[in-house]
Amino acid sequence: MNTPQANHQTEVIKRLARVEGQIRGIQKLIVAESDCEKILQQMTAARRALDKAFFDMLACVIEANVVEEAETKPVAERMAEVKALLTRYA
């Protein structure tokens, strides 16, 4: 069954697989003694892709705290948890 959570998980796994491929490419560039600027460009692309996956996961956690717990916790408590998450991980 294609639930939003399953779709989200699939997208994050795909993104991480692309990052993994980028890292392998960077390793090959280093072994081949490629131009440092070319290596930096590829590292930047990999970092950005990993950051995107990170922020997608962070959004998932925030959504769980804000939306899914809407009926069980007061808004102030939920927002305090979100603030703590952002402080811890961002």
N, C-alpha and C positions, 0 to 999 in steps of 0.2 A: 504494500500500500504506500502511495506517495504522500506522506504527510509533510507539512512545512518543515518539521524538524529533520526528516529524512532527506529532503531536498537540500536543506542547509548543510547537513553533514556531508552529502555528496559533493557539494560545491567547495567546501573547505578542503576535503580530501583531494579534489582535482587541483586546487590552487597549490596545496603543499607538494603535490607530485610535480607540478611545474617548477616550483622553487627548488626541489631536489634535482631536477634536470639542469636548472641554471647553475647550481652549485657544482655539479659534475663538470659542466662546461667551463666554469671558472678554474677548477682544478686542472683541466686539460690545458687551458691557456697558460697557467703558471708553469706547468711541466714543459710546455713548448716554448717557454721564455718569451711569451708575447709581450707587446708593448704594455707598459704599466697603465697607461691611460685607458686602453681597451679593457684591461682587467678591472679597473675601477668602474668603468661604465657598466660592466656586467654585474659587479658587486652591488652597485646602486640599484640596478633593476631587480636583483634578487632581494635586497633589503626592502624595497618598496612592495614587492609581491608578498613577502612575509609579513610586513606591516599591515597590508590589506587583510590577510588571513587573521592576524591578531585582532584587528579592530572588528572584524566580523564576529569573532568569538566573544569579544568584549560586549558587543551589542547584544549578543544572545544572552549573556549573563544579566545585562541591564534589563533587557526585556523580561526575563524571568522574574526579576525583582520588582519591576514596575507594573507590568501587565498581569502576569500570572498570579501574583500575590495581592492583587488589588482588593480582594474581598477579605483577606485574612490579616492584613497589617495596615496600620494607619499610614497615610501618605508621608508624614514626617519621618517615620521609621524606615520606610522603603527608600526614601531619598537619602537618608543618612547611610544606608547600606550601599547605595549607588556611589555616593561620594567616597566612601571607604574603598570601594572597588577601583575607582578611578585613581585614587591616591596610591593604592597598592600596585596597580599594573600599568598605569599610563606614565 
